[in-house]
Amino acid sequence: MRNDVSVHRVVKNKKMAGQYIEPHRHNFFHYIYCLSGHTCVRVGQERFETGPRSLVLVPPEICHSITSLDTSCCLDLKFTCSRELEERVKKLPLFFASTVEPVGSMVRDIFEEAINQNQDYDEVISLRLYELLISLMRWEHKEMENWQLYDLAAQREDSEMRKILQMIEENIDSPLWVKDLAARCGYSANYFRLIFRERVGVPPNRYINHRKIERAKELMLYSELNVSQIAEKLSYQSIHYFSRLFKQMTGIPPSEYIDRVKSDRPVNVIYNQNTPEGEFEIPLRNGIGSEPSERIVDGTEN
């Protein structure tokens, strides 16, 4: 790899309203991806209020703190990289208020690799973070309102298909029928299936199910819904069909997936000088009051 990336820790954590991580700094990068709820993240002199799909970058040696404004759930990625890449990453915006879905998919893929720990998972995690960083660097040069779905149709600048894909994203919890999508384009169902597969690379039903399963995995990460409730929310009429489809696409049953991701957990990917001795490096404090003085640490925060 031209630019070396090493992820040493992946953390999923849930905070209740008022809980906070005191101000501190460390010598590595820290990305905070918000799955649900809202937090206030202070990075240096900047203050950011996060919401679902927001992304905050904490550069090395910058004092920062995190306060949960309600019940929130975040995924944290902690990493170092080569000097060349480090300079490029430092030029990225510290805050993306709302990222496109591929960012969330990339972050969740990293978390899945961390908890499954299949062969060479540490290498896969670093490669996927590298892909995420490259994508952010590319997107940073565009206006935020011009960000498009990162897929074949977007790369071809197919405006008609982008609208269809966006409509699928906006209605992913609802029943989605090929005949209805085709009618919105003024096509027959058969012709729509043909052009969708040509332009996106997979049949529309397969694409829709893929997006719904990704949505299900997201809900399993932070919501309190069980398998039946998630299947119902995503408009699957049969929990058995949903469970069979989920296992087919992920390799494990939905109930097992929930068991793996439900609890808060830190995962040490690579053990190095930044690896803490205990489970959490800086304790989670309760209540909002005057913030304590800055704390300098060698490890990471929760």
Secondary structure, DSSP 8 states (H G I E B T S, - for coil): --S-EEEEEEEEEEE-TT-EEEEEE-SSEEEEEEEES-EEEEETTEEEEE-TT-EEEE-TT--EEEEESSSEEEEEEEEEE-HHHHHHHTTS-SEESS--HHHHHHHHHHHHHHHH--TTHHHHHHHHHHHHHHHHHHHHTS-GGG---SSHHHHTT-HHHHHHHHHHHHTTTS---HHHHHHHHT--HHHHHHHHHHHHSS-HHHHHHHHHHHHHHHHHHH----HHHHHHHTT-S-HHHHHHHHHHHHSS-HHHHHHHHSS-EEEESS-STT--SSS-SS--B-S--S----EE-SS---
